[in-house]
């Protein structure tokens, strides 16, 4: 239940005042919306009770707090390169727990990383999540080499992405290249990750969940 900050937030700029409880990411209006979001999207990440899980590019933690409303006793490490988003985490947790009606049974650790290093502890994680993040990595080889050292034996890396229908498709919002599955899977094999499971969420948007083991 303890929030452990292992990042320094002293350099954060103050967020502008707003009627929203927090600025970034998805804002559910009630607990029913959290449950729908969990059932439709994040349930497929496969998080289990008692696991130690790192979420890379976690933003302000909306996905992870939503999961913790349904899966107890996860030891979370929320990793980000944007300290302002981590700074909002306590607001997100407070807001979600208000809609939930009680405290979540989870421990949250906040970790500030870089574009080439997660700054996460090695050999620690049962599961590592990358939710709509992989396509934005600027130094994939360095990052995936780092991630390979973080997993416990038989630990899982789960990557969720809206995939391209054809090579060269762009994301509408960030304008990064979408991942094209044949190229993506080949790249993961080159980094030493073996595909163990593939699930398709929304077929219209081609949201796909890939679970990998390392070698």
N, C-alpha and C positions, 0 to 999 in steps of 0.2 A: 504493500500500500504506500510505501514511502517513495516520494519523488526525488531521485538522486540526480542532481545537475553535475555533469562532468564536462561542461563547457563553460567558458566565460562569456557572459552576455553583457559585459560592461560597455562594449562598443556599439550596442544596438541603438539605432535611432528610434525615437518614440513614435508609435503608430498614431496616425491621425484619428481624431475622435469620430465615432460613428455610432449609429443606433444598433448596428450589428454587434453581437457578442464577441465576434472575432472577424478579421478581414478576409483571410484566405480560405479557399476551398468551399466545399459543399456545406450548406446550412439547412439541416432538416427542421421542419416546423413542429414535429411531434414524434413520439416514440414509434408510431406505426411506420413512419418514413424510414427510420433507422432499421427496423426489422425488414422492410421491403428491400432496402439497399443491401443488407446482409444476405438475405435469401437469394437475391438476384445476382450479386457480384462477389462480395468478399467471402462468402461461405466456401467458394470454390478454391480459395487459397489454401484450404486444408488445415488451418491452425488448430492445434489440439491442447486440451487442458494440461497444464503443468510444463509446457514447452518453454524453452528460452529462444526468443525470436528476435532477429534484427530486421528492421524495415529501412531499406536504403532509399533516400529521397522521400522521407516520410512526410515532409511538409510540416503542418501543424498538428498532425496526429489524428485527423478525423477517422480515417480508415481503421487505425489501430484501436482507438477508443470504442468505435462501433463494434469491432470484433469482441472486445472485452466485455461488452454487454451480454454476450451469448456464450463465450468460452472463458471459463474461470482460470485464475491463477497462472496467467502467462507472465513471464518475466521479459518485458519489452526493452529493446534498445532502439530508440528512434534516432536515425542518423540523417543529417541534412548538411548542405553547404551554405544555406541561407539562415543565419542566426535569427533574423527577424521572425521567420516562420516558427522556429523552435520556441521563441519568446512567447508566442501565442498559445502554446500547448495548454497551460493551466486554465486558460479561458475556455478552450475546447472541452477539456475534461469536465470542468464545472458545468458547462451548458448541457453536454450529453447526459451527465449524471442527473441533472435536474429533470430532463425529459424521461430518463430511465426510472427515476424515483428512488434510487439508492446508489451507494458507492459501488464501483466496479472492483472486482477482486483481481487486481493486476498491479504489478510494479513497473514503473516507467523510468528508464534511464535515457537522458538526452545527450546526444553525441554530435559534435560539430566536426565534419570531415572536410576533405578537399576534393578536387576533380580527379585526383589520381589515388587517393587513400581514404579509406573509410574511418580510420582511427578507432576501429572496433577491436576488442580482444580476440586473440586467436583461439581456435579449437573450442569454441564456446557455444555454438548455436545448433539447435535441432533443425531450425528452419530459417532461411533468409528470404525476405520478400523484396521484390522490385516491381512496384505497381505503376505501370505507365511511366517508367523511368529509363529503361535500357536505351531507348532510341535517342535520349538526350545526352548520353555519356560522350564526353569529348576524348577520353583516353581509355577506350574499352579494354585494351590488353592489360594495362597496369591495374585497372580496377578489378578485372576478373581474376587476375593473379592474386590480388589482395583477398578477394572474396573466397578463393579456393582454400586459403589458410584459416578462415574463420569458422568453417563448418566442423562439427563433431564427425566422428566416423559414422557414415550412413546418414549424415545430415542432408537436408534438401534445400535446393535453391528453386524458388518459384517466381517465374517472370510472367506478368500479365501485360499484354499489349493489344491494342487494336491493330490488326495486321493489314498490310497493303494487299489490294487485289492484284496489283502488278508492280513490278520494280519501278521505282521512281515516284510513287504516290507520296503526297505530302500530308502532314497533319494540318487540319484547317486552322487550329489555334496557334500553335508554336512554329509552324512552317518547317519543322524538321522532317527529314525523310522518315516515312513509315518503314517498319521492318517488313521485309519480304521473306516469307517463311523459308524457302529453300536456302537463301543466302544466310539467314539468321541461324538456322540449325547447323549449317556448315561452319559458321564462325564459332558457335559454341563448342563444336567438336574440336576445333583447332585450339580452343582454350582449355580443353581437357574435361568438358562436361558432357555427360551422357544423358540423353532424354529418357526418362522413365515413365512419364505420363503426359498426355495432352488432352485438354478439355476445351470445348468451345462454349462460350457464354452466349452473348447476343450474336446471332448469325448475321443480322443486318449490318452491324458495325464491325463484324469479324473480331470481336474481343476474344482472345485466346489465352489459356492458362497453360504454361509449360513448367513441368517439374523436372529438375535435373539432379543427378548425383555427380559427384566429382570423381572421375576415373573409376 
